[in-house]
Amino acid sequence: MYSFENDIQYLLADEKKLAEICDRLAQEITETYKDSGRDLIFVTVLKGSVFFATDLIRRIPMKCELEFMKVSSYGAGTSTSGFIQVHLDLKRDITGEDIVIIEDIIDSGKTLEKLSHLLADRGAHSVRCCTLLDKPDRRVVELNADFVGMEIPDEFVVGYGLDYNEKYRNLPYVGVLKPEIYSK
């Protein structure tokens, strides 16, 4: 039987490290919103953020809601197209609410920038972002996440929800994909 693990060059974050990141971010988010008095709505960006969002939100000891959006800019490639598509939108009014966008990774920042503006324009009281991984070397827009799990080098990563061509999401860690896999 073929193992996806043979395609991984090296690990960036194992299961223990991912749990530590979720613990820390949950504490930061809880501290930020504990006295807001408003609903806290987590907008999880599908598909890659689901694993991270699930582990993160379970650690937040306050009332919150979970919503999903599907936004893409990659298609089947390894670099952003620059064109952002909203495939699944919110079905609720977010006027006056505190929003935390949960992202798996920030590369160029284009997707998150568009999504942040979209939610702010809909009347949210605040829009912040929590990302598991941040690649600041790839940023092409002026954008920084409010809550960052870890900065990573400019490598193509998979696992813990992140994919290459819809594969590798189920790996329980984040690893760097061997270049020969995605350059075929």
C-alpha positions, 0 to 999 in steps of 0.5 A: 500500500502506498503511503503519502508519508513517502512524499514528505520531505520533512516535518514542520509541525508534528501533532504535539506542536499543533496542539500547543499552537491551538492552546496558545491561540485559544488563550489569545483569542479568549483574552481578546474577546472575553469582555466584548459583550458581542457574539463571536463568530468564527468564519472558517475558510473551507476546506483547508481550515477545518482541522485547525478550526475544530481543534482551536474552537474546542479550546475556547471557553466562551460562547461562539458560533461557527460559520463556513465560507469557501473561497479559492484562489489556487485551483489545482496549482501551487501558486495563487491565480490572483483571482478570488472566487467565493463558492460558499457564502454566509447565510446570515447577517453579521452586522455588529458582530465580532468576526474571526476568520480562521485560515489554514495558511496565508501566502500572498494575502490576497484571499484574506484581504478580499475576505476581510474587506467583504465581511467588514463591508457587511457591517461586522463590528470587528474582523480579525484573522487567525491563521495556523501558518504564515508565509510572510516572504510570499506576501504581496499585499499589506496584511498581517494576521491578528493571531498567528500559529507559526511562521514558516519558510517559503515551502509547499506544505501539506497535512492537517487540512492543507492539500496539494490537488485535494490530497494529503489533507488527512496527514496529522501533521504539517510537512513540506511536500517533496518538490518532485511531487508537485512539479510533475 
